[in-house]
Amino acid sequence: MFALVVRFDCRDEAAAAEFDELTARAVAQITANEPGTLLYATHHVEGEPLARVFYEVYRDRVAFQAHEDAPHVREFHARKNPLLVGEPRVEFLTPAATKGDFS
Protein backbone atom coordinates (compact mmCIF):
# COMPACT_ATOMS: atom_id res chain seq x y z
CA MET A 1 0.00 0.00 0.00
CA PHE A 2 1.17 3.53 -0.81
CA ALA A 3 -0.52 6.68 0.50
CA LEU A 4 -0.15 10.43 0.46
CA VAL A 5 -1.84 13.64 1.54
CA VAL A 6 -1.80 16.79 -0.60
CA ARG A 7 -2.86 20.27 0.47
CA PHE A 8 -3.80 22.90 -2.09
CA ASP A 9 -4.46 26.58 -1.34
CA CYS A 10 -6.62 28.35 -3.91
CA ARG A 11 -6.10 31.95 -4.98
CA ASP A 12 -9.63 33.18 -4.26
CA GLU A 13 -13.25 32.01 -4.17
CA ALA A 14 -13.61 31.91 -7.97
CA ALA A 15 -10.42 29.84 -8.24
CA ALA A 16 -11.68 27.50 -5.50
CA ALA A 17 -14.94 26.94 -7.38
CA GLU A 18 -13.05 26.16 -10.60
CA PHE A 19 -10.64 23.91 -8.70
CA ASP A 20 -13.63 21.99 -7.29
CA GLU A 21 -15.05 21.51 -10.79
CA LEU A 22 -11.71 20.23 -12.09
CA THR A 23 -11.49 17.91 -9.09
CA ALA A 24 -14.96 16.47 -9.65
CA ARG A 25 -14.15 15.68 -13.30
CA ALA A 26 -10.81 14.12 -12.38
CA VAL A 27 -12.30 11.99 -9.59
CA ALA A 28 -14.93 10.65 -11.99
CA GLN A 29 -12.15 9.53 -14.35
CA ILE A 30 -10.06 8.13 -11.50
CA THR A 31 -13.06 6.11 -10.31
CA ALA A 32 -13.76 4.76 -13.80
CA ASN A 33 -10.21 4.06 -14.96
CA GLU A 34 -7.83 3.41 -12.07
CA PRO A 35 -8.26 0.00 -10.41
CA GLY A 36 -5.00 0.48 -8.49
CA THR A 37 -6.32 3.62 -6.80
CA LEU A 38 -7.90 2.20 -3.66
CA LEU A 39 -9.09 5.49 -2.12
CA TYR A 40 -9.14 9.01 -3.47
CA ALA A 41 -10.84 11.34 -1.01
CA THR A 42 -11.01 15.11 -1.50
CA HIS A 43 -11.86 17.47 1.34
CA HIS A 44 -12.60 21.11 2.06
CA VAL A 45 -10.82 22.33 5.20
CA GLU A 46 -13.12 23.55 7.94
CA GLY A 47 -12.49 27.22 8.68
CA GLU A 48 -10.26 27.67 5.60
CA PRO A 49 -12.57 28.13 2.62
CA LEU A 50 -9.75 28.30 0.07
CA ALA A 51 -7.93 25.16 1.24
CA ARG A 52 -8.40 21.65 -0.16
CA VAL A 53 -6.84 18.38 1.04
CA PHE A 54 -6.65 15.11 -0.88
CA TYR A 55 -6.05 11.76 0.80
CA GLU A 56 -4.92 9.13 -1.70
CA VAL A 57 -4.28 5.40 -1.21
CA TYR A 58 -2.82 3.23 -3.96
CA ARG A 59 -2.22 -0.50 -4.20
CA ASP A 60 1.51 0.23 -4.61
CA ARG A 61 3.93 2.72 -6.15
CA VAL A 62 3.30 1.27 -9.62
CA ALA A 63 -0.40 2.12 -9.28
CA PHE A 64 0.53 5.61 -8.08
CA GLN A 65 2.77 6.12 -11.11
CA ALA A 66 -0.02 4.89 -13.41
CA HIS A 67 -2.29 7.48 -11.76
CA GLU A 68 0.25 10.26 -12.29
CA ASP A 69 0.73 9.26 -15.96
CA ALA A 70 -3.01 9.08 -16.76
CA PRO A 71 -4.21 11.74 -19.23
CA HIS A 72 -6.98 12.95 -16.91
CA VAL A 73 -4.49 13.49 -14.08
CA ARG A 74 -2.00 15.26 -16.33
CA GLU A 75 -4.80 17.57 -17.49
CA PHE A 76 -5.85 18.21 -13.87
CA HIS A 77 -2.28 19.15 -12.91
CA ALA A 78 -1.89 21.47 -15.89
CA ARG A 79 -5.20 23.26 -15.30
CA LYS A 80 -5.00 23.55 -11.50
CA ASN A 81 -1.72 25.43 -11.27
CA PRO A 82 -3.05 28.91 -12.21
CA LEU A 83 -5.75 28.54 -9.54
CA LEU A 84 -3.31 28.05 -6.66
CA VAL A 85 -1.22 30.18 -4.34
CA GLY A 86 2.19 28.61 -3.88
CA GLU A 87 3.05 24.97 -4.41
CA PRO A 88 0.87 22.14 -3.15
CA ARG A 89 2.15 20.50 0.03
CA VAL A 90 2.66 16.76 -0.56
CA GLU A 91 3.33 14.33 2.27
CA PHE A 92 4.07 10.71 1.43
CA LEU A 93 2.85 8.35 4.14
CA THR A 94 4.03 5.02 5.51
CA PRO A 95 0.91 3.13 6.61
CA ALA A 96 0.85 1.92 10.20
CA ALA A 97 -2.17 0.83 12.28
CA THR A 98 -5.19 0.92 9.95
CA LYS A 99 -8.91 0.22 10.04
CA GLY A 100 -10.39 -0.58 6.66
CA ASP A 101 -9.91 -2.94 3.80
CA PHE A 102 -7.37 -1.58 1.33
CA SER A 103 -6.69 -4.88 -0.42
N, C-alpha and C positions, 0 to 999 in steps of 0.2 A: 504494500500500500504506500502511496505517495500523496502528501497533502500540502496545501499552502493556503495562506490568507493574503489577500491583497486589499489595500485601502486606496481609494480614489477620492480626491477632493475636487469638486466641480467649481468652475469659475463663478457662476451665478445661477439664479433660479432657472433661467431659460436653458442654460447649458446642462443643468441637472435633469431637466425634463427631456432634453434630446438624448442625454446619456442613458436615461431609463428606457427610452424607446429603442436605442441601439442594443441595450442589454436584453430586452425582451426578445428581439429578433434573434440575437445570438444564442440565447438559452433555448429557444425553440429548435434551432439547428443542432445544438449540442445534444439535446434530448433525442432528436431523431437520428443522428448520425455518429454518435460517439459511444459505443458500447463499453469502452475502457474508462469512461468518465463515470465514476460511481455516485458522486454527489457534486452538484454545482449549485450552491445556494447563494443568492444575492440578497443584500440587506441594506436598508437605510439605517443610519445611525441616529438613535434617539437624542434629541437636543442639538444635533448638528445637521441641519437640513441640506447641506451641500455635500455631505460625506456619504460614501458608499463603501461597503465591505463585501468582498466575495470570499466564500469558503469553498475550496475545491478539493475533492478527493478522487484520486485516480488509482486504477488497478496497480500501476507501476510507473516507472519513469518513461517507459516506451509509450504507454498510453498518454502520458502528459505531453510527450513530444508530438505524438499524432494530433493531439488537441491543438497545440501551438501551430502546427503546420497546416491545419484545416483552413480552407478558403474563408469560411465564415468567421473564424477567429482572426485571421490576418486582416480581414475587412474591418472587424470591430476595433482592433488595435489602431489601424490607420485613421479611422474616423473619430475615435474617442480623444485622441491627443489634443486637438484644438479646444476641447471642452474642459480641460483640466488645468488646475493650478499646480505647478510643480510636477514631480515624477510620482507615479504610484509607489506605495510602500509595499514591498513583497517580502513575506516571511515564509520560508520553507520549513515545514514541520516534520518532526520525527514522531510518529504515533506511539503512544504509551497506552495507559489504561483506557479502554474504549467500551461504550455501550452501543450496540448497533451491528447490523450485518453488512459488512463492506466486502463480501466475497464476490 
